[in-house]
Amino acid sequence: MYIDGSNPSFIRSLKQLLGEPSDYEKVIEYYKKIKWHWKEHMQVIPVNFSTEHREMLGHAKMLMESGMVAINPAFDKLVTALRTAIENQVYFIAS
């Protein structure tokens, strides 16, 4: 489960609720030190949008195109915004 990394106290609470170590920063640091992929060893994965936005947008596109995410047609502006963001990102990568 990916979660916005900007609220550490909420992440700690959620991890504690799910039985994961709440001192996740130290856990991530340890996994990086031993060169393990830390995301594979956690249920709750904090995500920093400022550094991982490309990956997140690509994943969102894949989920929407595969039908795993459905958005009510009443939110047409949201759909347009998501498609535009993804298309701009793909264009950026290709250039």
DSSP file (Angstrom, degrees, kcal/mol; ACC not computed):
  #  RESIDUE AA STRUCTURE BP1 BP2  ACC     N-H-->O    O-->H-N    N-H-->O    O-->H-N    TCO  KAPPA ALPHA  PHI   PSI    X-CA   Y-CA   Z-CA
    1    1 A M              0   0    0      0, 0.0    44,-3.3     0, 0.0     2,-0.3   0.000 360.0 360.0 360.0 118.7    0.0    0.0    0.0
    2    2 A Y  E     -a   45   0A   0     42,-0.2     2,-0.3    44,-0.1    42,-0.0  -0.677 360.0-177.7 -87.3 140.8    1.5    3.3   -1.1
    3    3 A I  E     -a   46   0A   0     42,-2.3    44,-2.9    -2,-0.3     2,-0.1  -0.993  37.5 -90.3-142.0 145.8    0.9    6.3    1.0
    4    4 A D  E >   -a   47   0A   0     -2,-0.3     3,-0.9    42,-0.2    44,-0.2  -0.338  32.3-149.5 -56.2 123.0    1.8   10.0    0.8
    5    5 A G  T 3  S+     0   0    0     42,-3.1    -1,-0.2     1,-0.2    43,-0.1   0.421  79.1  87.1 -77.9   1.6    5.1   10.4    2.6
    6    6 A S  T 3  S+     0   0    0     41,-0.3    -1,-0.2     1,-0.2    -2,-0.1   0.516  82.6  58.2 -83.1  -2.7    4.3   13.9    3.7
    7    7 A N    X>  +     0   0    0     -3,-0.9     4,-1.9     1,-0.1     3,-0.6  -0.670  59.0 172.0-126.6  78.4    2.5   12.9    6.9
    8    8 A P  H 3> S+     0   0    0      0, 0.0     4,-2.7     0, 0.0     5,-0.2   0.825  77.1  57.2 -57.3 -36.0    5.0   10.8    9.0
    9    9 A S  H 3> S+     0   0    0      1,-0.2     4,-2.0     2,-0.2     5,-0.1   0.892 108.4  46.6 -66.4 -37.1    2.7   10.6   12.1
   10   10 A F  H <> S+     0   0    0     -3,-0.6     4,-2.6     2,-0.2    -1,-0.2   0.903 111.9  51.4 -68.4 -40.5   -0.1    9.1   10.0
   11   11 A I  H  X S+     0   0    0     -4,-1.9     4,-2.8     2,-0.2     5,-0.2   0.929 109.8  49.5 -61.3 -45.7    2.3    6.6    8.4
   12   12 A R  H  X S+     0   0    0     -4,-2.7     4,-2.5     1,-0.2    -1,-0.2   0.917 111.8  48.7 -59.9 -44.1    3.6    5.5   11.9
   13   13 A S  H  X S+     0   0    0     -4,-2.0     4,-2.3     2,-0.2    -2,-0.2   0.924 112.9  47.0 -62.6 -44.6    0.0    5.0   13.1
   14   14 A L  H  X S+     0   0    0     -4,-2.6     4,-1.7     2,-0.2    -2,-0.2   0.913 112.6  49.2 -64.6 -43.5   -1.0    3.0   10.1
   15   15 A K  H  <>S+     0   0    0     -4,-2.8     5,-3.1     1,-0.2     4,-0.4   0.916 111.3  49.7 -62.0 -43.1    2.2    0.8   10.3
   16   16 A Q  H ><5S+     0   0    0     -4,-2.5     3,-1.1     1,-0.2    -1,-0.2   0.905 108.6  52.9 -62.1 -42.0    1.6    0.2   14.0
   17   17 A L  H 3<5S+     0   0    0     -4,-2.3    -1,-0.2     1,-0.2    -2,-0.2   0.845 112.3  45.4 -61.0 -35.4   -2.0   -0.7   13.3
   18   18 A L  T 3<5S-     0   0    0     -4,-1.7    -1,-0.2    -5,-0.1    -2,-0.2   0.382 120.6-106.4 -92.3   2.9   -0.8   -3.3   10.7
   19   19 A G  T < 5S+     0   0    0     -3,-1.1    -3,-0.2    -4,-0.4    -2,-0.1   0.676  75.7 132.6  82.9  17.7    1.9   -4.7   12.9
   20   20 A E  S   <S-     0   0    0     -5,-3.1    -1,-0.3    -6,-0.2     2,-0.1  -0.666  70.2 -87.5 -95.1 155.9    4.9   -3.1   11.1
   21   21 A P        -     0   0    0      0, 0.0     3,-0.1     0, 0.0    -1,-0.1  -0.434  32.2-149.6 -60.2 131.7    7.7   -1.3   12.9
   22   22 A S  S    S+     0   0    0      1,-0.2     2,-1.4    -2,-0.1     3,-0.3   0.647  86.4  77.7 -81.8 -14.2    6.6    2.4   13.3
   23   23 A D    >>  +     0   0    0      1,-0.2     4,-1.5     2,-0.1     3,-0.9  -0.377  59.1 155.8 -88.3  58.1   10.2    3.7   13.1
   24   24 A Y  H 3>  +     0   0    0     -2,-1.4     4,-2.9     1,-0.3     5,-0.2   0.745  60.3  64.2 -62.3 -28.2   10.1    3.2    9.3
   25   25 A E  H 3> S+     0   0    0     -3,-0.3     4,-2.3     1,-0.2    -1,-0.3   0.923 106.1  44.7 -61.9 -42.5   12.8    5.7    8.5
   26   26 A K  H <> S+     0   0    0     -3,-0.9     4,-2.4     2,-0.2    -2,-0.2   0.873 112.6  52.1 -67.7 -37.3   15.3    3.6   10.4
   27   27 A V  H  X S+     0   0    0     -4,-1.5     4,-2.5     2,-0.2    -2,-0.2   0.933 110.8  46.9 -64.3 -46.1   14.1    0.5    8.7
   28   28 A I  H  X S+     0   0    0     -4,-2.9     4,-2.4     1,-0.2    -2,-0.2   0.921 111.7  51.3 -61.2 -44.2   14.4    2.1    5.3
   29   29 A E  H  X S+     0   0    0     -4,-2.3     4,-2.1    -5,-0.2    -1,-0.2   0.900 110.3  49.7 -60.0 -42.2   17.9    3.3    6.1
   30   30 A Y  H  X S+     0   0    0     -4,-2.4     4,-2.0     2,-0.2    -2,-0.2   0.940 110.7  48.4 -63.1 -48.3   18.9   -0.2    7.3
   31   31 A Y  H  <>S+     0   0    0     -4,-2.5     5,-3.0     1,-0.2     4,-0.2   0.888 112.0  49.5 -61.5 -38.8   17.6   -1.9    4.1
   32   32 A K  H ><5S+     0   0    0     -4,-2.4     3,-0.9     3,-0.2    -1,-0.2   0.893 107.9  55.0 -65.5 -38.2   19.4    0.7    1.9
   33   33 A K  H 3<5S+     0   0    0     -4,-2.1    -2,-0.2     1,-0.3    -1,-0.2   0.882 113.0  40.5 -62.5 -39.5   22.6    0.1    3.9
   34   34 A I  T 3<5S-     0   0    0     -4,-2.0    -1,-0.3    -5,-0.1    -2,-0.2   0.348 116.4-117.0 -93.0   7.8   22.5   -3.6    3.2
   35   35 A K  T < 5 +     0   0    0     -3,-0.9     2,-0.3    -4,-0.2    -3,-0.2   0.872  63.9 144.4  61.2  42.9   21.4   -2.9   -0.4
   36   36 A W      < -     0   0    0     -5,-3.0     2,-1.3    -6,-0.1    -1,-0.2  -0.793  62.6-105.9-103.2 153.0   18.0   -4.6   -0.2
   37   37 A H    >   -     0   0    0     -2,-0.3     3,-1.6     1,-0.2     4,-0.3  -0.673  34.9-165.8 -78.5  98.4   14.9   -3.3   -2.0
   38   38 A W  G >  S+     0   0    0     -2,-1.3     3,-1.5     1,-0.3    -1,-0.2   0.774  79.4  65.6 -62.5 -28.3   13.2   -1.9    1.1
   39   39 A K  G >  S+     0   0    0      1,-0.3     3,-0.8     2,-0.2    -1,-0.3   0.759  95.2  59.6 -66.9 -22.9    9.8   -1.5   -0.7
   40   40 A E  G <  S+     0   0    0     -3,-1.6    -1,-0.3     1,-0.2    -2,-0.2   0.576 103.2  52.3 -79.5  -8.8    9.6   -5.3   -1.0
   41   41 A H  G <  S+     0   0    0     -3,-1.5     2,-0.3    -4,-0.3    -1,-0.2   0.168 100.3  70.0-114.4  16.4    9.7   -5.7    2.8
   42   42 A M    <   -     0   0    0     -3,-0.8     3,-0.1     1,-0.1   -22,-0.0  -0.979  54.3-158.9-135.4 146.8    6.9   -3.4    3.8
   43   43 A Q  S    S+     0   0    0     -2,-0.3     2,-0.7     1,-0.2    -1,-0.1   0.860  92.6  49.9 -83.9 -43.1    3.1   -3.3    3.5
   44   44 A V  S    S-     0   0    0    -33,-0.1    -1,-0.2   -42,-0.0   -42,-0.2  -0.876  75.2-170.9-100.7 115.3    2.9    0.5    4.0
   45   45 A I  E     -a    2   0A   0    -44,-3.3   -42,-2.3    -2,-0.7     2,-0.2  -0.913  15.2-141.4-114.1 110.4    5.3    2.2    1.6
   46   46 A P  E     -a    3   0A   0      0, 0.0     2,-0.5     0, 0.0   -42,-0.2  -0.496  19.4-158.8 -69.8 135.7    5.7    6.0    2.0
   47   47 A V  E     -a    4   0A   0    -44,-2.9   -42,-3.1    -2,-0.2     2,-0.8  -0.963  13.0-149.1-122.3 130.4    6.0    7.8   -1.3
   48   48 A N    >>  -     0   0    0     -2,-0.5     4,-2.0   -44,-0.2     3,-1.2  -0.866   9.0-160.8 -96.9 108.2    7.6   11.2   -1.9
   49   49 A F  H 3> S+     0   0    0     -2,-0.8     4,-0.9     1,-0.3    -1,-0.2   0.837  85.4  62.9 -60.5 -34.5    5.7   12.7   -4.8
   50   50 A S  H 34 S+     0   0    0      1,-0.2    -1,-0.3     2,-0.2    -2,-0.0   0.778 117.1  27.8 -65.4 -25.0    8.4   15.2   -5.6
   51   51 A T  H <4 S+     0   0    0     -3,-1.2    -1,-0.2     1,-0.1    -2,-0.2   0.645 128.2  39.4-108.1 -18.5   10.9   12.4   -6.4
   52   52 A E  H  X S+     0   0    0     -4,-2.0     4,-2.3     1,-0.1     5,-0.2   0.114  74.5 115.4-119.0  21.5    8.7    9.6   -7.6
   53   53 A H  H  X S+     0   0    0     -4,-0.9     4,-2.6     1,-0.2     5,-0.2   0.861  75.1  53.6 -64.3 -36.4    6.0   11.4   -9.6
   54   54 A R  H  > S+     0   0    0      2,-0.2     4,-2.3     1,-0.2    -1,-0.2   0.949 111.5  44.7 -63.6 -47.9    7.0    9.8  -13.0
   55   55 A E  H  > S+     0   0    0      1,-0.2     4,-2.3     2,-0.2    -1,-0.2   0.902 114.3  50.2 -61.9 -41.6    6.7    6.3  -11.6
   56   56 A M  H  X S+     0   0    0     -4,-2.3     4,-2.5     2,-0.2    -2,-0.2   0.906 110.8  48.2 -65.9 -42.0    3.4    7.1   -9.9
   57   57 A L  H  X S+     0   0    0     -4,-2.6     4,-2.3     2,-0.2    -1,-0.2   0.903 112.0  49.6 -65.6 -40.6    1.9    8.7  -13.0
   58   58 A G  H  X S+     0   0    0     -4,-2.3     4,-2.1    -5,-0.2    -2,-0.2   0.900 112.0  48.2 -63.5 -40.8    2.9    5.7  -15.1
   59   59 A H  H  X S+     0   0    0     -4,-2.3     4,-2.4     2,-0.2    -2,-0.2   0.903 110.6  51.3 -66.3 -41.7    1.4    3.3  -12.5
   60   60 A A  H  X S+     0   0    0     -4,-2.5     4,-2.4     2,-0.2    -2,-0.2   0.902 109.3  51.0 -61.5 -41.4   -1.8    5.3  -12.4
   61   61 A K  H  X S+     0   0    0     -4,-2.3     4,-2.8     1,-0.2     5,-0.2   0.928 110.1  49.2 -61.5 -45.2   -2.0    5.2  -16.2
   62   62 A M  H  X S+     0   0    0     -4,-2.1     4,-1.9     1,-0.2     6,-0.3   0.907 111.3  49.2 -61.9 -43.0   -1.6    1.4  -16.2
   63   63 A L  H  <>S+     0   0    0     -4,-2.4     5,-1.7     2,-0.2     6,-1.2   0.901 114.0  45.6 -63.9 -41.0   -4.2    0.9  -13.5
   64   64 A M  H ><5S+     0   0    0     -4,-2.4     3,-1.0     4,-0.2    -2,-0.2   0.919 113.7  48.1 -69.1 -43.2   -6.7    3.1  -15.4
   65   65 A E  H 3<5S+     0   0    0     -4,-2.8    -1,-0.2     1,-0.2    -2,-0.2   0.809 109.6  53.2 -68.6 -29.1   -6.1    1.5  -18.8
   66   66 A S  T 3<5S-     0   0    0     -4,-1.9    -1,-0.2    -5,-0.2    -2,-0.2   0.525 114.3-115.9 -83.8  -4.6   -6.4   -2.0  -17.3
   67   67 A G  T < 5S+     0   0    0     -3,-1.0    -3,-0.2    -4,-0.4    -2,-0.1   0.565  83.2 120.5  83.6   8.5   -9.8   -1.2  -15.8
   68   68 A M  S   <S+     0   0    0     -5,-1.7     2,-0.4    -6,-0.3    -4,-0.2   0.693  74.4  46.4 -78.1 -18.1   -8.6   -1.6  -12.2
   69   69 A V  S    S-     0   0    0     -6,-1.2     2,-0.4    -5,-0.1    -2,-0.2  -0.992  70.6-172.1-125.0 128.4   -9.5    1.9  -11.4
   70   70 A A        -     0   0    0     -2,-0.4     2,-0.5    -3,-0.0    -6,-0.0  -0.965   5.3-161.4-120.8 138.1  -12.9    3.4  -12.5
   71   71 A I        -     0   0    0     -2,-0.4    -2,-0.0    -7,-0.1     8,-0.0  -0.974  30.2-109.2-120.4 129.7  -13.8    7.1  -12.2
   72   72 A N    >   -     0   0    0     -2,-0.5     3,-2.6     1,-0.2    -2,-0.0  -0.303  25.7-127.1 -55.1 131.1  -17.4    8.2  -12.3
   73   73 A P  G >  S+     0   0    0      0, 0.0     3,-0.7     0, 0.0    -1,-0.2   0.708 104.9  75.5 -57.1 -19.3  -18.0   10.0  -15.6
   74   74 A A  G 3  S+     0   0    0      1,-0.3     2,-0.4     2,-0.1     3,-0.3   0.746  87.8  62.5 -63.2 -20.9  -19.4   13.0  -13.6
   75   75 A F  G X>  +     0   0    0     -3,-2.6     4,-1.9     1,-0.2     3,-0.6  -0.316  63.6 143.7 -98.4  49.8  -15.8   13.7  -12.8
   76   76 A D  H <>  +     0   0    0     -3,-0.7     4,-2.4    -2,-0.4    -1,-0.2   0.808  67.3  57.0 -61.8 -31.9  -14.8   14.4  -16.4
   77   77 A K  H 3> S+     0   0    0     -3,-0.3     4,-2.5     2,-0.2    -1,-0.3   0.873 106.0  50.8 -67.5 -35.8  -12.4   17.2  -15.4
   78   78 A L  H <> S+     0   0    0     -3,-0.6     4,-2.6     2,-0.2    -2,-0.2   0.930 110.4  48.6 -65.3 -45.4  -10.5   14.8  -13.2
   79   79 A V  H  X S+     0   0    0     -4,-1.9     4,-2.6     1,-0.2     5,-0.2   0.928 112.9  48.2 -60.2 -45.6  -10.2   12.2  -16.0
   80   80 A T  H  X S+     0   0    0     -4,-2.4     4,-2.7     1,-0.2     5,-0.2   0.917 111.3  50.5 -61.3 -43.9   -9.0   14.9  -18.4
   81   81 A A  H  X S+     0   0    0     -4,-2.5     4,-2.5     2,-0.2    -2,-0.2   0.906 111.7  47.7 -62.5 -42.1   -6.5   16.2  -15.9
   82   82 A L  H  X S+     0   0    0     -4,-2.6     4,-2.3     2,-0.2    -2,-0.2   0.926 113.4  47.1 -65.8 -44.2   -5.1   12.7  -15.3
   83   83 A R  H  X S+     0   0    0     -4,-2.6     4,-2.8    -5,-0.2    -2,-0.2   0.909 113.3  48.9 -64.1 -41.0   -4.9   11.9  -19.0
   84   84 A T  H  X S+     0   0    0     -4,-2.7     4,-2.8     2,-0.2     5,-0.2   0.919 111.0  49.6 -64.8 -44.2   -3.2   15.3  -19.6
   85   85 A A  H  X S+     0   0    0     -4,-2.5     4,-2.0    -5,-0.2    -1,-0.2   0.914 114.0  45.8 -61.5 -42.6   -0.7   14.8  -16.8
   86   86 A I  H  X S+     0   0    0     -4,-2.3     4,-2.6     2,-0.2    -2,-0.2   0.933 113.4  48.5 -67.7 -45.5    0.2   11.3  -18.1
   87   87 A E  H  X S+     0   0    0     -4,-2.8     4,-2.4     1,-0.2    -2,-0.2   0.906 111.7  49.7 -62.7 -41.4    0.5   12.4  -21.7
   88   88 A N  H  X S+     0   0    0     -4,-2.8     4,-2.2     1,-0.2    -1,-0.2   0.901 111.7  49.4 -62.8 -40.0    2.7   15.4  -20.7
   89   89 A Q  H  X S+     0   0    0     -4,-2.0     4,-2.3    -5,-0.2    -2,-0.2   0.917 110.5  48.7 -66.8 -43.3    4.9   13.1  -18.7
   90   90 A V  H  X S+     0   0    0     -4,-2.6     4,-2.2     1,-0.2    -2,-0.2   0.915 111.8  50.3 -62.5 -41.8    5.2   10.5  -21.6
   91   91 A Y  H  X S+     0   0    0     -4,-2.4     4,-1.4     1,-0.2    -1,-0.2   0.904 109.4  51.8 -61.0 -41.2    6.1   13.4  -23.9
   92   92 A F  H  < S+     0   0    0     -4,-2.2    -2,-0.2     1,-0.2    -1,-0.2   0.906 110.5  47.3 -62.8 -42.8    8.7   14.6  -21.5
   93   93 A I  H  < S+     0   0    0     -4,-2.3    -1,-0.2     1,-0.2    -2,-0.2   0.894 111.0  51.8 -66.2 -40.0   10.3   11.2  -21.2
   94   94 A A  H  <        0   0    0     -4,-2.2    -1,-0.2     1,-0.2    -2,-0.2   0.757 360.0 360.0 -71.5 -24.9   10.4   10.7  -25.0
   95   95 A S     <        0   0    0     -4,-1.4    -1,-0.2    -3,-0.2    -2,-0.2   0.488 360.0 360.0 -82.7 360.0   12.1   14.0  -25.8
